[in-house]
Amino acid sequence: MITHPFTYQAPSTLEEAVEELGRSGDSKVIAGGHSLLPLMKLGLAQPEALIDLRRIASLRAIRTESDGTIVIGALTTHRDIAHDPIVRAKLPALAEAAGAVGDLQVRARGTIGGSIAHADPAADEPAPALAYDATIRAVGPKGRRDIRASDYFKGTFETALADDEIIAEVRFPAPAGRSGSAYEKFAHPASGFAITGVAALVTLKADGGIERAAIGVTGAAAAAYRATAAEKALAGTNGDAKAIAAAAAKASDGIAALSDLAASSDYRKHLVTVFAKRAILRAVTRARA
Ligand SMILES: Cc1cc2nc3c(=O)[nH]c(=O)nc-3n(C[C@H](O)[C@H](O)[C@H](O)COP(=O)(O)OP(=O)(O)OC[C@H]3O[C@@H](n4cnc5c(N)ncnc54)[C@H](O)[C@@H]3O)c2cc1C
């Protein structure tokens, strides 16, 4: 289908992009275009102006700050995240989630900023963003704002980002202490989107038991969430198979699970338990290696 007519601009700085975005109430930024363009072709989004971010080179980098925070520019593609040596070493659950997005073409074009801004309930990267307690740095006409991932995902395609704000980067604190993390996904066989995806991060005590756990879940509910009941159940245990299974069984506590042609709500809850168990087990194994 042919899209509604729109104007197109490609500024070279973030400041210009923010200014352009504020100029018309009905403008949108575009990054990889892998979520926005299909919506425009279906007539579900009809922006009057498109502001292309892809000339803003500063949004494409991955860097590590002096305190260890790993900063991923909003325009970084899923493919570049999946292959980055720092991300693979320090944030393996994010590398695995990015590597599990769609197919090669989608990973080569789609961006972390686009995924986090779009907030599809079946998107992969929100799960590790929650587990690693990432911060979304947004820039708007009033300046810069940092939003914790746990405060960011509000509902289906609904976030704490304002219409006039642009995501500049996603900031991941380096996991402290003896820690391990992993992402496990049950993918839709046609689209590749997550019917369920679980990212787990565990930190160990000196005796090898679990000091702390952080678990992000996507695909199961209207918005990605932190499985706090499972995190509490795991903390303080010895991290054996029984403790992991008991914690994983709580990973869908309190959620209204989605139900659709791909999976009923009961089946989704079952998948959350199974994939939480797998993610936690791999995270613990990595932490102990
Ligand atoms: C066939 C197919 C399969 C897919 N499979 C998966 C999958 O398995 N897992 C998965 O997670 N995703 C999947 N996706 C979605 C893909 O990851 C998209 O790339 C991603 O969701 C959006 O990123 P984008 O850069 O393409 O954003 P765009 O499509 O350019 O933009 C999406 C939305 O975000 C806004 N936006 C973009 N960048 C910013 C920014 N920096 N600041 C503020 N707003 C911004 C846009 O205005 C728009 O509203 C799939 C897509 C396709 C087409």
The ligand as an ORCA input file, in Angstrom:
! r2SCAN-3c Opt
* xyz 0 1
  C       9.881     -8.980      9.663
  C      10.219     -8.323     10.966
  C      10.561     -9.117     12.050
  C      10.884     -8.525     13.263
  N      11.213     -9.339     14.316
  C      11.536     -8.785     15.493
  C      11.931     -9.598     16.594
  O      12.008    -10.819     16.525
  N      12.240     -8.981     17.762
  C      12.200     -7.616     17.891
  O      12.499     -7.104     18.970
  N      11.844     -6.819     16.867
  C      11.531     -7.368     15.680
  N      11.182     -6.557     14.631
  C      11.173     -5.082     14.828
  C      12.569     -4.518     14.592
  O      13.409     -4.870     15.633
  C      12.570     -2.999     14.506
  O      13.813     -2.685     13.948
  C      12.446     -2.233     15.789
  O      11.322     -2.616     16.511
  C      12.299     -0.744     15.505
  O      13.544     -0.225     15.210
  P      13.726      0.726     13.971
  O      15.066      1.321     14.099
  O      13.425     -0.040     12.741
  O      12.624      1.856     14.261
  P      11.669      2.644     13.272
  O      10.794      1.695     12.550
  O      12.430      3.625     12.470
  O      10.808      3.458     14.351
  C       9.903      2.782     15.211
  C       9.241      3.811     16.142
  O      10.206      4.335     17.048
  C      10.357      5.740     16.881
  N      11.801      5.992     17.015
  C      12.813      5.402     16.321
  N      13.997      5.807     16.806
  C      13.734      6.664     17.814
  C      14.550      7.418     18.693
  N      15.905      7.350     18.687
  N      13.926      8.224     19.602
  C      12.589      8.301     19.653
  N      11.755      7.620     18.848
  C      12.330      6.793     17.942
  C       9.780      6.071     15.517
  O       9.275      7.396     15.467
  C       8.664      5.031     15.412
  O       7.536      5.472     16.105
  C      10.858     -7.110     13.409
  C      10.515     -6.307     12.310
  C      10.207     -6.898     11.096
  C       9.864     -6.025      9.932
*
